[in-house]
Amino acid sequence: MAFGKSKNRRRQDAAQQSEAVRGVVRSKAPGVLKVLGLTAMTGLLVWGGVALREWALTSPTFELEAVSFSGLQRASRVELLRLAALTKGQNLWTLDVPALERAMDQHPWLRTVEVTRRFPNRVSVEVTEHTPVAMAVLGELYVLDDQGEPFKRVTPGDGLDLPLVTGLDREGYVADPAVARERFRSALEVASAYSRLSPDKTEQLSEVRLEAQSLTLVAASGQEVRLGEGDSEVKLQRLARVRRELGARGLAAEIIHLDNRARPGWVAVKISSPVSERNGTSKR
C-alpha cells in the first residue's frame, strides 16, 4: 500500500513539473517572438536602406541638369564651373558641397561662396565678390577692396580706373598684415570723403600717399593736399573752401597745406600758376 502510494505521488510530481515547463514556455514565447520579429525587421530595414542608397546613387532622377548663379559681376559661371569640376550628369547625392565651395573660392574675385543642392537635379551657387575701390603698390600692383584687403594682382583685363594707395611696401604688409589693412582702411575712408566733397573731375583723386605720421592726397591735376593726421572730414571741407576762393581769383595751387599741428585752422598754399596760363590762354 505504501509502495503504490509513493508511485502515485511520483506521477503527480512529474505531471506538475511538465505543467510548470509548459507554463514557462508559454510565458517566454511572446518575448522570443518579439526578438525574432525585431531581428527580421532590422534585417529588412538594412536591406531596404542598401537598396535605396543604390537606387539614389544610380537613378537618372538625381543627375545634375542645371546650375544657377547669383551675385556674379567679375567672375564668370564658366570659370567657377571649371574650378569646381562641376558638370552635367553628376549625381547630386555624391556631390561634396564643402569641396565645391573651397574650389570656387579660389577665384580671386570671390569673397564668399555658398553652394546648395536643389533636389532632384539642380544646384544653386550664391556668391559675393570683392568690391574694388583702389589699387595698392606692394612691389606689384594689387586691387584693394572696401575692407582694405589687397585681394588680387592687377591684370590688364581688369579695366580699373581707381586711385593709387602708396607708402606701404610688401615687406611691411607681410610683417603685420592687420596693421597694414587698418592703414589701408583709413586711407580709403579719406578717399571716400574726398570724392563726396570734391566732385570736380579736374581735381579727381589720383593717389593717397601714406607717410609715417601723415597722409597726402594727389589730385589728377598733380596738386598735392597735405592733410597730416586726424580731423580729415573738417580738413576736406576747408580744402573745398580754399579751392573755391583760389578759383574765384584765377589762381591754381601746387601744394595746399592742411597739416599745421600748432594752428590746425591755418592753411598754407603754394601757388603754381594762374588758371588762364594752365589752360593755354592769357589775360588781356
C-alpha positions in Angstrom: 0.0 0.0 0.0 2.8 2.3 0.8 4.6 1.4 -2.4 1.6 2.2 -4.6 1.1 5.5 -2.8 4.6 6.5 -3.5 4.2 5.7 -7.2 1.1 7.9 -7.5 3.0 10.7 -5.8 5.8 10.5 -8.4 3.3 10.6 -11.2 1.7 13.7 -9.7 5.1 15.3 -9.3 6.0 14.6 -12.9 2.7 16.0 -14.1 3.3 19.1 -12.1 6.8 19.6 -13.5 5.6 19.1 -17.0 2.9 21.7 -16.5 5.4 24.1 -15.0 7.7 23.7 -18.0 4.8 24.3 -20.4 3.9 27.4 -18.3 7.5 28.7 -18.6 7.4 28.2 -22.4 4.1 29.9 -22.7 5.4 32.9 -20.7 8.6 33.2 -22.7 7.2 32.7 -26.1 5.9 36.3 -26.7 9.4 37.7 -25.8 11.2 35.3 -28.1 8.8 36.0 -30.9 9.2 39.8 -30.4 13.0 39.5 -30.6 12.7 37.4 -33.7 10.3 39.9 -35.2 12.6 42.8 -34.4 15.6 41.0 -35.8 13.7 40.3 -39.0 12.5 43.9 -39.2 16.1 45.2 -38.7 17.3 43.0 -41.5 14.6 44.2 -43.8 15.4 47.9 -42.9 19.1 47.4 -43.6 18.5 45.6 -46.8 16.0 48.3 -47.8 18.5 51.1 -46.9 21.2 49.5 -49.0 18.8 49.1 -51.9 17.5 52.7 -51.5 21.1 54.1 -51.4 22.0 52.1 -54.5 18.9 53.5 -56.3 19.6 57.1 -55.2 23.2 56.9 -56.4 22.4 55.4 -59.8 19.0 56.8 -60.7 18.8 59.3 -63.5 16.4 61.3 -61.3 19.3 62.8 -59.4 21.6 63.6 -62.3 22.6 67.2 -62.4 20.7 69.2 -65.1 21.3 72.9 -64.3 23.5 75.2 -62.1 22.3 78.7 -61.3 24.5 81.5 -60.1 23.7 84.7 -58.3 25.9 87.7 -57.4 28.3 87.3 -60.3 29.9 90.5 -61.7 33.6 90.0 -62.4 33.7 86.2 -62.0 32.0 84.1 -64.7 30.0 80.9 -64.4 32.3 79.2 -66.9 35.4 79.9 -64.6 33.6 78.7 -61.5 32.3 75.5 -63.1 35.8 74.7 -64.3 37.3 75.3 -60.9 34.8 73.1 -59.2 34.8 70.4 -62.0 31.0 70.6 -61.9 29.4 69.0 -65.0 26.0 68.0 -66.2 25.1 64.4 -65.3 26.8 64.2 -61.9 24.8 62.6 -59.2 23.5 65.2 -56.6 23.9 62.7 -53.7 27.6 62.3 -54.5 28.5 66.0 -54.6 30.8 67.2 -51.9 29.4 70.6 -51.2 32.2 71.9 -48.9 34.8 70.8 -51.5 32.8 72.6 -54.3 32.8 75.8 -52.2 36.6 75.6 -51.5 37.3 75.1 -55.2 35.2 78.0 -56.3 36.6 80.2 -53.6 40.0 80.0 -55.3 38.7 82.6 -57.8 40.4 85.9 -56.9 37.3 88.0 -57.2 35.2 85.9 -54.8 34.8 86.9 -51.2 32.3 84.2 -50.2 30.5 81.3 -52.0 27.6 79.1 -50.9 26.6 76.0 -52.8 23.2 74.4 -52.3 21.8 71.2 -53.7 18.3 71.6 -55.1 16.8 68.2 -55.4 16.1 66.4 -57.6 18.6 67.7 -60.2 19.7 71.3 -59.6 22.5 73.2 -57.8 22.4 76.9 -56.9 25.5 79.0 -56.2 25.4 82.3 -54.3 28.5 84.4 -54.3 29.6 87.8 -53.0 32.5 89.5 -54.7 35.2 91.9 -53.5 34.4 95.5 -54.3 37.4 97.2 -55.9 37.9 100.7 -54.6 41.6 101.4 -55.0 45.0 99.9 -56.1 47.9 99.5 -53.8 51.6 99.4 -54.7 53.1 96.4 -52.8 56.0 95.5 -55.0 53.4 94.7 -57.7 50.1 96.4 -58.2 47.2 94.9 -56.2 43.5 95.6 -56.1 42.2 96.8 -52.7 38.6 96.1 -51.7 36.4 98.2 -49.4 37.8 96.3 -46.3 41.4 97.3 -47.1 42.3 93.8 -48.3 44.7 93.5 -51.3 42.9 90.5 -52.8 44.4 90.1 -56.2 47.1 91.4 -58.6 46.1 93.9 -61.2 45.9 92.4 -64.6 45.4 94.1 -68.0 41.9 92.7 -68.4 40.6 94.2 -65.1 39.9 97.6 -66.7 40.2 99.5 -63.5 40.4 103.3 -63.1 41.0 103.7 -59.4 43.2 105.8 -57.2 46.5 104.5 -56.0 47.4 104.0 -52.4 51.2 104.2 -51.9 53.6 104.4 -49.0 53.4 100.8 -47.7 55.8 98.2 -49.1 55.3 94.5 -49.4 57.7 93.7 -46.6 55.7 95.8 -44.2 52.4 94.2 -45.2 53.8 90.7 -44.8 55.3 91.5 -41.4 52.0 92.8 -40.0 49.0 92.4 -42.3 46.5 93.6 -39.7 48.2 96.9 -39.2 48.7 97.3 -42.9 45.0 96.7 -43.6 44.0 99.2 -40.9 46.1 101.8 -42.6 44.6 100.9 -46.0 41.1 101.3 -44.5 42.0 104.7 -43.1 43.3 105.8 -46.5 40.1 104.5 -48.2 37.9 106.4 -45.7 39.7 109.6 -46.6 39.4 108.9 -50.3 35.7 108.3 -50.0 35.2 111.5 -48.1 37.3 113.4 -50.7 35.1 112.1 -53.5 32.0 113.3 -51.8 33.4 116.8 -51.1 35.3 117.3 -54.4 33.0 116.3 -57.2 35.1 118.4 -59.7 36.5 115.9 -62.2 39.6 118.2 -62.8 40.5 117.5 -59.1 39.7 113.8 -59.2 41.8 111.9 -56.7 44.8 110.1 -58.2 46.8 109.0 -55.2 46.6 108.6 -51.5 50.2 108.7 -50.1 50.7 107.2 -46.7 53.6 108.6 -44.8 55.0 108.0 -41.3 52.7 110.3 -39.4 50.7 112.0 -42.2 48.6 111.5 -45.3 48.9 113.3 -48.6 46.3 113.4 -51.4 47.4 113.9 -55.0 44.8 115.1 -57.5 44.7 114.2 -61.2 46.0 117.7 -61.9 49.1 117.0 -59.8 48.0 119.2 -57.0 49.1 117.9 -53.5 46.9 118.2 -50.5 48.9 117.5 -47.3 46.3 116.5 -44.7 48.6 115.4 -41.9 46.6 113.2 -39.5 43.3 113.5 -37.8 40.1 115.6 -38.5 40.1 114.5 -42.1 36.4 115.5 -42.7 36.9 119.0 -41.3 40.1 119.5 -43.3 38.5 118.3 -46.6 35.7 120.8 -46.0 38.3 123.5 -45.6 40.0 122.3 -48.7 36.8 122.8 -50.7 36.5 126.4 -49.5 40.2 127.2 -50.3 39.8 125.8 -53.8 36.7 127.9 -54.4 38.5 131.0 -53.3 41.5 130.2 -55.5 39.3 129.6 -58.5 37.5 132.9 -57.9 40.9 134.7 -58.0 42.0 132.8 -61.1 44.8 131.1 -59.2 46.0 127.5 -59.0 47.7 125.8 -56.1 50.6 123.4 -56.4 50.6 122.4 -52.8 47.9 123.0 -50.1 49.0 122.5 -46.5 46.3 121.5 -44.1 48.8 119.8 -41.7 49.7 122.6 -39.3 49.7 121.0 -35.9 50.3 124.1 -34.0 47.5 126.0 -35.7 45.0 123.4 -37.2 42.8 126.1 -38.7 45.6 127.6 -40.8 46.0 126.9 -44.5 49.2 127.4 -46.4 49.2 127.4 -50.2 52.0 127.2 -52.7 50.7 128.9 -55.8 51.7 127.3 -59.1 50.3 129.5 -62.0 47.0 131.2 -62.8 44.3 129.1 -64.2 44.4 131.0 -67.5 48.0 130.1 -68.1 47.3 126.4 -67.3 44.6 126.5 -69.9 46.9 127.9 -72.5 45.3 131.4 -72.6 46.4 134.8 -71.3 44.6 137.7 -69.8 44.3 140.9 -71.7 
